[in-house]
Amino acid sequence: MKKRYSEEQIIKAIKQHEAGAKVEDICRDLGISNGTFYNWRSKYAGLEVNEAKRLRELEGENTKLKKLLAEKLLEVEAMKDVLSKKWSSPPGRSPSWPGWSNTFN
């Protein structure tokens, strides 16, 4: 079961370590691995709670923007594909749409 810790809890744990508490003791109290603690420390060390919250908001916004960009790039590629097929026909031949040659000849 994966627990979700708040920025306050994470920063409190990091500050406990900075104050001299052992990593093993902090991890045991929170029920996390040493690796999780060191990941938190690399990400949140030196941040205050409000800065950590802002970081999480920015990460969420960045994820949304990346998804939106990927969707738009796919749309552009699909449009390019459709347009390249629609307008390309062998030289000297009309596209094979019904009524094409009757309408424009």
DOBAPA-666280 format. One record per atom (N, C-alpha, C): residue number from 1; residue in three letters; x, y, z. Coordinates in nm, 2 decimals. Layout:
N
<k=NUM; r=ALA; east=X; north=Y; up=Z>
...
END
This chain:
105
<k=1; r=MET; east=0.09; north=-0.12; up=0.00>
<k=1; r=MET; east=0.00; north=0.00; up=0.00>
<k=1; r=MET; east=0.09; north=0.12; up=0.00>
<k=2; r=LYS; east=0.06; north=0.21; up=-0.09>
<k=2; r=LYS; east=0.14; north=0.33; up=-0.11>
<k=2; r=LYS; east=0.08; north=0.45; up=-0.03>
<k=3; r=LYS; east=0.15; north=0.51; up=0.06>
<k=3; r=LYS; east=0.10; north=0.62; up=0.14>
<k=3; r=LYS; east=0.14; north=0.75; up=0.07>
<k=4; r=ARG; east=0.06; north=0.85; up=0.09>
<k=4; r=ARG; east=0.09; north=0.98; up=0.03>
<k=4; r=ARG; east=0.12; north=1.07; up=0.15>
<k=5; r=TYR; east=0.23; north=1.13; up=0.15>
<k=5; r=TYR; east=0.27; north=1.22; up=0.26>
<k=5; r=TYR; east=0.26; north=1.37; up=0.21>
<k=6; r=SER; east=0.22; north=1.45; up=0.30>
<k=6; r=SER; east=0.21; north=1.60; up=0.26>
<k=6; r=SER; east=0.35; north=1.66; up=0.26>
<k=7; r=GLU; east=0.35; north=1.78; up=0.20>
<k=7; r=GLU; east=0.48; north=1.85; up=0.20>
<k=7; r=GLU; east=0.52; north=1.88; up=0.34>
<k=8; r=GLU; east=0.43; north=1.91; up=0.43>
<k=8; r=GLU; east=0.46; north=1.94; up=0.56>
<k=8; r=GLU; east=0.53; north=1.82; up=0.63>
<k=9; r=GLN; east=0.48; north=1.70; up=0.61>
<k=9; r=GLN; east=0.54; north=1.58; up=0.67>
<k=9; r=GLN; east=0.68; north=1.56; up=0.61>
<k=10; r=ILE; east=0.69; north=1.57; up=0.48>
<k=10; r=ILE; east=0.82; north=1.55; up=0.42>
<k=10; r=ILE; east=0.92; north=1.65; up=0.47>
<k=11; r=ILE; east=0.89; north=1.77; up=0.47>
<k=11; r=ILE; east=0.99; north=1.88; up=0.51>
<k=11; r=ILE; east=1.02; north=1.86; up=0.66>
<k=12; r=LYS; east=0.92; north=1.82; up=0.74>
<k=12; r=LYS; east=0.94; north=1.80; up=0.88>
<k=12; r=LYS; east=1.04; north=1.69; up=0.90>
<k=13; r=ALA; east=1.03; north=1.58; up=0.82>
<k=13; r=ALA; east=1.12; north=1.47; up=0.83>
<k=13; r=ALA; east=1.26; north=1.51; up=0.79>
<k=14; r=ILE; east=1.28; north=1.59; up=0.69>
<k=14; r=ILE; east=1.41; north=1.64; up=0.64>
<k=14; r=ILE; east=1.47; north=1.73; up=0.75>
<k=15; r=LYS; east=1.39; north=1.81; up=0.81>
<k=15; r=LYS; east=1.44; north=1.90; up=0.92>
<k=15; r=LYS; east=1.48; north=1.82; up=1.04>
<k=16; r=GLN; east=1.41; north=1.71; up=1.07>
<k=16; r=GLN; east=1.45; north=1.63; up=1.18>
<k=16; r=GLN; east=1.59; north=1.57; up=1.15>
<k=17; r=HIS; east=1.61; north=1.53; up=1.03>
<k=17; r=HIS; east=1.74; north=1.47; up=0.99>
<k=17; r=HIS; east=1.85; north=1.58; up=1.00>
<k=18; r=GLU; east=1.82; north=1.70; up=0.96>
<k=18; r=GLU; east=1.91; north=1.81; up=0.97>
<k=18; r=GLU; east=1.95; north=1.85; up=1.11>
<k=19; r=ALA; east=1.85; north=1.82; up=1.20>
<k=19; r=ALA; east=1.87; north=1.85; up=1.34>
<k=19; r=ALA; east=1.95; north=1.74; up=1.41>
<k=20; r=GLY; east=1.98; north=1.63; up=1.34>
<k=20; r=GLY; east=2.06; north=1.53; up=1.40>
<k=20; r=GLY; east=1.99; north=1.39; up=1.42>
<k=21; r=ALA; east=1.86; north=1.38; up=1.38>
<k=21; r=ALA; east=1.80; north=1.25; up=1.39>
<k=21; r=ALA; east=1.85; north=1.15; up=1.29>
<k=22; r=LYS; east=1.86; north=1.03; up=1.32>
<k=22; r=LYS; east=1.91; north=0.93; up=1.23>
<k=22; r=LYS; east=1.80; north=0.89; up=1.12>
<k=23; r=VAL; east=1.85; north=0.88; up=1.00>
<k=23; r=VAL; east=1.76; north=0.84; up=0.88>
<k=23; r=VAL; east=1.68; north=0.72; up=0.91>
<k=24; r=GLU; east=1.75; north=0.62; up=0.97>
<k=24; r=GLU; east=1.68; north=0.49; up=1.00>
<k=24; r=GLU; east=1.56; north=0.51; up=1.09>
<k=25; r=ASP; east=1.58; north=0.60; up=1.20>
<k=25; r=ASP; east=1.47; north=0.62; up=1.29>
<k=25; r=ASP; east=1.35; north=0.70; up=1.23>
<k=26; r=ILE; east=1.39; north=0.79; up=1.14>
<k=26; r=ILE; east=1.28; north=0.87; up=1.07>
<k=26; r=ILE; east=1.20; north=0.78; up=0.98>
<k=27; r=CYS; east=1.28; north=0.69; up=0.91>
<k=27; r=CYS; east=1.21; north=0.60; up=0.81>
<k=27; r=CYS; east=1.12; north=0.50; up=0.89>
<k=28; r=ARG; east=1.17; north=0.45; up=1.00>
<k=28; r=ARG; east=1.09; north=0.36; up=1.08>
<k=28; r=ARG; east=0.96; north=0.42; up=1.12>
<k=29; r=ASP; east=0.97; north=0.55; up=1.17>
<k=29; r=ASP; east=0.85; north=0.62; up=1.22>
<k=29; r=ASP; east=0.75; north=0.64; up=1.11>
<k=30; r=LEU; east=0.80; north=0.68; up=0.99>
<k=30; r=LEU; east=0.71; north=0.71; up=0.88>
<k=30; r=LEU; east=0.67; north=0.58; up=0.80>
<k=31; r=GLY; east=0.74; north=0.47; up=0.82>
<k=31; r=GLY; east=0.71; north=0.35; up=0.74>
<k=31; r=GLY; east=0.75; north=0.37; up=0.60>
<k=32; r=ILE; east=0.87; north=0.43; up=0.58>
<k=32; r=ILE; east=0.92; north=0.44; up=0.44>
<k=32; r=ILE; east=1.06; north=0.38; up=0.44>
<k=33; r=SER; east=1.11; north=0.36; up=0.31>
<k=33; r=SER; east=1.25; north=0.31; up=0.30>
<k=33; r=SER; east=1.35; north=0.43; up=0.30>
<k=34; r=ASN; east=1.47; north=0.39; up=0.32>
<k=34; r=ASN; east=1.58; north=0.49; up=0.32>
<k=34; r=ASN; east=1.58; north=0.56; up=0.18>
<k=35; r=GLY; east=1.56; north=0.48; up=0.07>
<k=35; r=GLY; east=1.56; north=0.54; up=-0.06>
<k=35; r=GLY; east=1.46; north=0.64; up=-0.08>
<k=36; r=THR; east=1.34; north=0.62; up=-0.02>
<k=36; r=THR; east=1.23; north=0.72; up=-0.03>
<k=36; r=THR; east=1.28; north=0.85; up=0.04>
<k=37; r=PHE; east=1.34; north=0.83; up=0.16>
<k=37; r=PHE; east=1.38; north=0.95; up=0.24>
<k=37; r=PHE; east=1.48; north=1.03; up=0.16>
<k=38; r=TYR; east=1.58; north=0.96; up=0.10>
<k=38; r=TYR; east=1.69; north=1.03; up=0.02>
<k=38; r=TYR; east=1.63; north=1.09; up=-0.11>
<k=39; r=ASN; east=1.53; north=1.03; up=-0.17>
<k=39; r=ASN; east=1.46; north=1.10; up=-0.28>
<k=39; r=ASN; east=1.39; north=1.23; up=-0.23>
<k=40; r=TRP; east=1.32; north=1.22; up=-0.12>
<k=40; r=TRP; east=1.26; north=1.34; up=-0.07>
<k=40; r=TRP; east=1.37; north=1.45; up=-0.04>
<k=41; r=ARG; east=1.48; north=1.40; up=0.02>
<k=41; r=ARG; east=1.58; north=1.50; up=0.06>
<k=41; r=ARG; east=1.64; north=1.57; up=-0.07>
<k=42; r=SER; east=1.66; north=1.49; up=-0.17>
<k=42; r=SER; east=1.72; north=1.55; up=-0.29>
<k=42; r=SER; east=1.62; north=1.65; up=-0.36>
<k=43; r=LYS; east=1.49; north=1.62; up=-0.34>
<k=43; r=LYS; east=1.39; north=1.71; up=-0.40>
<k=43; r=LYS; east=1.35; north=1.83; up=-0.32>
<k=44; r=TYR; east=1.34; north=1.81; up=-0.19>
<k=44; r=TYR; east=1.28; north=1.91; up=-0.10>
<k=44; r=TYR; east=1.38; north=1.98; up=0.00>
<k=45; r=ALA; east=1.50; north=1.93; up=0.00>
<k=45; r=ALA; east=1.60; north=1.99; up=0.09>
<k=45; r=ALA; east=1.61; north=2.14; up=0.07>
<k=46; r=GLY; east=1.61; north=2.22; up=0.17>
<k=46; r=GLY; east=1.62; north=2.36; up=0.16>
<k=46; r=GLY; east=1.49; north=2.44; up=0.13>
<k=47; r=LEU; east=1.38; north=2.36; up=0.10>
<k=47; r=LEU; east=1.26; north=2.43; up=0.07>
<k=47; r=LEU; east=1.17; north=2.45; up=0.20>
<k=48; r=GLU; east=1.09; north=2.55; up=0.20>
<k=48; r=GLU; east=0.99; north=2.57; up=0.30>
<k=48; r=GLU; east=0.86; north=2.51; up=0.25>
<k=49; r=VAL; east=0.76; north=2.49; up=0.33>
<k=49; r=VAL; east=0.64; north=2.43; up=0.30>
<k=49; r=VAL; east=0.57; north=2.49; up=0.18>
<k=50; r=ASN; east=0.56; north=2.63; up=0.18>
<k=50; r=ASN; east=0.49; north=2.70; up=0.07>
<k=50; r=ASN; east=0.57; north=2.68; up=-0.06>
<k=51; r=GLU; east=0.70; north=2.67; up=-0.05>
<k=51; r=GLU; east=0.78; north=2.65; up=-0.18>
<k=51; r=GLU; east=0.76; north=2.51; up=-0.23>
<k=52; r=ALA; east=0.75; north=2.42; up=-0.14>
<k=52; r=ALA; east=0.72; north=2.28; up=-0.18>
<k=52; r=ALA; east=0.58; north=2.26; up=-0.24>
<k=53; r=LYS; east=0.49; north=2.33; up=-0.19>
<k=53; r=LYS; east=0.35; north=2.32; up=-0.25>
<k=53; r=LYS; east=0.35; north=2.38; up=-0.39>
<k=54; r=ARG; east=0.42; north=2.49; up=-0.40>
<k=54; r=ARG; east=0.43; north=2.56; up=-0.53>
<k=54; r=ARG; east=0.50; north=2.47; up=-0.63>
<k=55; r=LEU; east=0.61; north=2.40; up=-0.59>
<k=55; r=LEU; east=0.68; north=2.30; up=-0.67>
<k=55; r=LEU; east=0.58; north=2.20; up=-0.72>
<k=56; r=ARG; east=0.50; north=2.14; up=-0.63>
<k=56; r=ARG; east=0.41; north=2.04; up=-0.67>
<k=56; r=ARG; east=0.31; north=2.09; up=-0.77>
<k=57; r=GLU; east=0.26; north=2.21; up=-0.75>
<k=57; r=GLU; east=0.16; north=2.28; up=-0.85>
<k=57; r=GLU; east=0.23; north=2.29; up=-0.98>
<k=58; r=LEU; east=0.35; north=2.34; up=-0.99>
<k=58; r=LEU; east=0.42; north=2.36; up=-1.11>
<k=58; r=LEU; east=0.45; north=2.23; up=-1.18>
<k=59; r=GLU; east=0.48; north=2.12; up=-1.11>
<k=59; r=GLU; east=0.50; north=1.99; up=-1.17>
<k=59; r=GLU; east=0.37; north=1.94; up=-1.23>
<k=60; r=GLY; east=0.26; north=1.96; up=-1.16>
<k=60; r=GLY; east=0.13; north=1.92; up=-1.22>
<k=60; r=GLY; east=0.09; north=2.00; up=-1.34>
<k=61; r=GLU; east=0.12; north=2.13; up=-1.34>
<k=61; r=GLU; east=0.09; north=2.21; up=-1.46>
<k=61; r=GLU; east=0.18; north=2.17; up=-1.57>
<k=62; r=ASN; east=0.31; north=2.14; up=-1.54>
<k=62; r=ASN; east=0.40; north=2.10; up=-1.65>
<k=62; r=ASN; east=0.35; north=1.97; up=-1.71>
<k=63; r=THR; east=0.30; north=1.87; up=-1.63>
<k=63; r=THR; east=0.25; north=1.75; up=-1.68>
<k=63; r=THR; east=0.13; north=1.77; up=-1.78>
<k=64; r=LYS; east=0.04; north=1.86; up=-1.74>
<k=64; r=LYS; east=-0.07; north=1.89; up=-1.82>
<k=64; r=LYS; east=-0.03; north=1.95; up=-1.95>
<k=65; r=LEU; east=0.07; north=2.04; up=-1.95>
<k=65; r=LEU; east=0.12; north=2.11; up=-2.07>
<k=65; r=LEU; east=0.19; north=2.01; up=-2.16>
<k=66; r=LYS; east=0.26; north=1.92; up=-2.10>
<k=66; r=LYS; east=0.33; north=1.82; up=-2.19>
<k=66; r=LYS; east=0.23; north=1.73; up=-2.26>
<k=67; r=LYS; east=0.12; north=1.70; up=-2.19>
<k=67; r=LYS; east=0.02; north=1.61; up=-2.25>
<k=67; r=LYS; east=-0.05; north=1.69; up=-2.36>
<k=68; r=LEU; east=-0.09; north=1.81; up=-2.33>
<k=68; r=LEU; east=-0.15; north=1.90; up=-2.43>
<k=68; r=LEU; east=-0.06; north=1.91; up=-2.56>
<k=69; r=LEU; east=0.07; north=1.94; up=-2.54>
<k=69; r=LEU; east=0.16; north=1.95; up=-2.65>
<k=69; r=LEU; east=0.16; north=1.82; up=-2.73>
<k=70; r=ALA; east=0.17; north=1.71; up=-2.66>
<k=70; r=ALA; east=0.18; north=1.58; up=-2.73>
<k=70; r=ALA; east=0.05; north=1.56; up=-2.82>
<k=71; r=GLU; east=-0.07; north=1.59; up=-2.76>
<k=71; r=GLU; east=-0.19; north=1.58; up=-2.83>
<k=71; r=GLU; east=-0.19; north=1.67; up=-2.96>
<k=72; r=LYS; east=-0.15; north=1.79; up=-2.94>
<k=72; r=LYS; east=-0.15; north=1.88; up=-3.06>
<k=72; r=LYS; east=-0.05; north=1.84; up=-3.16>
<k=73; r=LEU; east=0.07; north=1.79; up=-3.12>
<k=73; r=LEU; east=0.16; north=1.74; up=-3.22>
<k=73; r=LEU; east=0.11; north=1.62; up=-3.30>
<k=74; r=LEU; east=0.03; north=1.53; up=-3.23>
<k=74; r=LEU; east=-0.03; north=1.42; up=-3.30>
<k=74; r=LEU; east=-0.14; north=1.47; up=-3.40>
<k=75; r=GLU; east=-0.21; north=1.57; up=-3.36>
<k=75; r=GLU; east=-0.31; north=1.63; up=-3.45>
<k=75; r=GLU; east=-0.24; north=1.69; up=-3.57>
<k=76; r=VAL; east=-0.13; north=1.76; up=-3.55>
<k=76; r=VAL; east=-0.06; north=1.82; up=-3.67>
<k=76; r=VAL; east=-0.01; north=1.71; up=-3.76>
<k=77; r=GLU; east=0.05; north=1.60; up=-3.70>
<k=77; r=GLU; east=0.09; north=1.49; up=-3.79>
<k=77; r=GLU; east=-0.02; north=1.43; up=-3.86>
<k=78; r=ALA; east=-0.13; north=1.41; up=-3.80>
<k=78; r=ALA; east=-0.25; north=1.35; up=-3.86>
<k=78; r=ALA; east=-0.30; north=1.44; up=-3.98>
<k=79; r=MET; east=-0.30; north=1.57; up=-3.96>
<k=79; r=MET; east=-0.34; north=1.67; up=-4.06>
<k=79; r=MET; east=-0.24; north=1.66; up=-4.18>
<k=80; r=LYS; east=-0.11; north=1.66; up=-4.15>
<k=80; r=LYS; east=-0.01; north=1.65; up=-4.25>
<k=80; r=LYS; east=-0.03; north=1.52; up=-4.34>
<k=81; r=ASP; east=-0.06; north=1.41; up=-4.27>
<k=81; r=ASP; east=-0.08; north=1.29; up=-4.33>
<k=81; r=ASP; east=-0.20; north=1.29; up=-4.43>
<k=82; r=VAL; east=-0.31; north=1.35; up=-4.38>
<k=82; r=VAL; east=-0.43; north=1.36; up=-4.46>
<k=82; r=VAL; east=-0.41; north=1.45; up=-4.58>
<k=83; r=LEU; east=-0.35; north=1.56; up=-4.55>
<k=83; r=LEU; east=-0.32; north=1.66; up=-4.66>
<k=83; r=LEU; east=-0.23; north=1.60; up=-4.77>
<k=84; r=SER; east=-0.13; north=1.53; up=-4.73>
<k=84; r=SER; east=-0.04; north=1.47; up=-4.82>
<k=84; r=SER; east=-0.10; north=1.37; up=-4.91>
<k=85; r=LYS; east=-0.20; north=1.29; up=-4.85>
<k=85; r=LYS; east=-0.27; north=1.19; up=-4.93>
<k=85; r=LYS; east=-0.38; north=1.25; up=-5.02>
<k=86; r=LYS; east=-0.44; north=1.36; up=-4.97>
<k=86; r=LYS; east=-0.55; north=1.42; up=-5.04>
<k=86; r=LYS; east=-0.50; north=1.49; up=-5.17>
<k=87; r=TRP; east=-0.39; north=1.56; up=-5.16>
<k=87; r=TRP; east=-0.34; north=1.64; up=-5.28>
<k=87; r=TRP; east=-0.24; north=1.57; up=-5.36>
<k=88; r=SER; east=-0.19; north=1.46; up=-5.33>
<k=88; r=SER; east=-0.09; north=1.39; up=-5.41>
<k=88; r=SER; east=-0.15; north=1.29; up=-5.50>
<k=89; r=SER; east=-0.14; north=1.30; up=-5.63>
<k=89; r=SER; east=-0.18; north=1.20; up=-5.72>
<k=89; r=SER; east=-0.07; north=1.19; up=-5.83>
<k=90; r=PRO; east=-0.06; north=1.08; up=-5.89>
<k=90; r=PRO; east=0.04; north=1.06; up=-6.00>
<k=90; r=PRO; east=0.02; north=1.17; up=-6.10>
<k=91; r=PRO; east=0.13; north=1.22; up=-6.16>
<k=91; r=PRO; east=0.12; north=1.32; up=-6.27>
<k=91; r=PRO; east=0.04; north=1.27; up=-6.38>
<k=92; r=GLY; east=-0.05; north=1.36; up=-6.44>
<k=92; r=GLY; east=-0.13; north=1.33; up=-6.55>
<k=92; r=GLY; east=-0.26; north=1.26; up=-6.52>
<k=93; r=ARG; east=-0.28; north=1.23; up=-6.39>
<k=93; r=ARG; east=-0.40; north=1.16; up=-6.35>
<k=93; r=ARG; east=-0.48; north=1.24; up=-6.25>
<k=94; r=SER; east=-0.61; north=1.24; up=-6.27>
<k=94; r=SER; east=-0.69; north=1.31; up=-6.17>
<k=94; r=SER; east=-0.71; north=1.22; up=-6.05>
<k=95; r=PRO; east=-0.74; north=1.28; up=-5.94>
<k=95; r=PRO; east=-0.77; north=1.20; up=-5.82>
<k=95; r=PRO; east=-0.89; north=1.12; up=-5.85>
<k=96; r=SER; east=-0.90; north=1.01; up=-5.79>
<k=96; r=SER; east=-1.01; north=0.91; up=-5.82>
<k=96; r=SER; east=-1.14; north=0.94; up=-5.73>
<k=97; r=TRP; east=-1.18; north=1.06; up=-5.72>
<k=97; r=TRP; east=-1.30; north=1.09; up=-5.65>
<k=97; r=TRP; east=-1.41; north=1.09; up=-5.75>
<k=98; r=PRO; east=-1.53; north=1.04; up=-5.70>
<k=98; r=PRO; east=-1.65; north=1.03; up=-5.79>
<k=98; r=PRO; east=-1.68; north=1.17; up=-5.85>
<k=99; r=GLY; east=-1.70; north=1.18; up=-5.97>
<k=99; r=GLY; east=-1.74; north=1.30; up=-6.03>
<k=99; r=GLY; east=-1.64; north=1.40; up=-6.06>
<k=100; r=TRP; east=-1.51; north=1.37; up=-6.02>
<k=100; r=TRP; east=-1.40; north=1.47; up=-6.03>
<k=100; r=TRP; east=-1.38; north=1.51; up=-6.17>
<k=101; r=SER; east=-1.36; north=1.42; up=-6.26>
<k=101; r=SER; east=-1.33; north=1.45; up=-6.40>
<k=101; r=SER; east=-1.45; north=1.51; up=-6.47>
<k=102; r=ASN; east=-1.57; north=1.47; up=-6.43>
<k=102; r=ASN; east=-1.69; north=1.53; up=-6.50>
<k=102; r=ASN; east=-1.71; north=1.68; up=-6.46>
<k=103; r=THR; east=-1.68; north=1.71; up=-6.33>
<k=103; r=THR; east=-1.70; north=1.84; up=-6.28>
<k=103; r=THR; east=-1.61; north=1.94; up=-6.34>
<k=104; r=PHE; east=-1.48; north=1.91; up=-6.35>
<k=104; r=PHE; east=-1.38; north=2.01; up=-6.39>
<k=104; r=PHE; east=-1.33; north=2.00; up=-6.53>
<k=105; r=ASN; east=-1.38; north=1.91; up=-6.62>
<k=105; r=ASN; east=-1.34; north=1.90; up=-6.75>
<k=105; r=ASN; east=-1.43; north=1.97; up=-6.85>
END
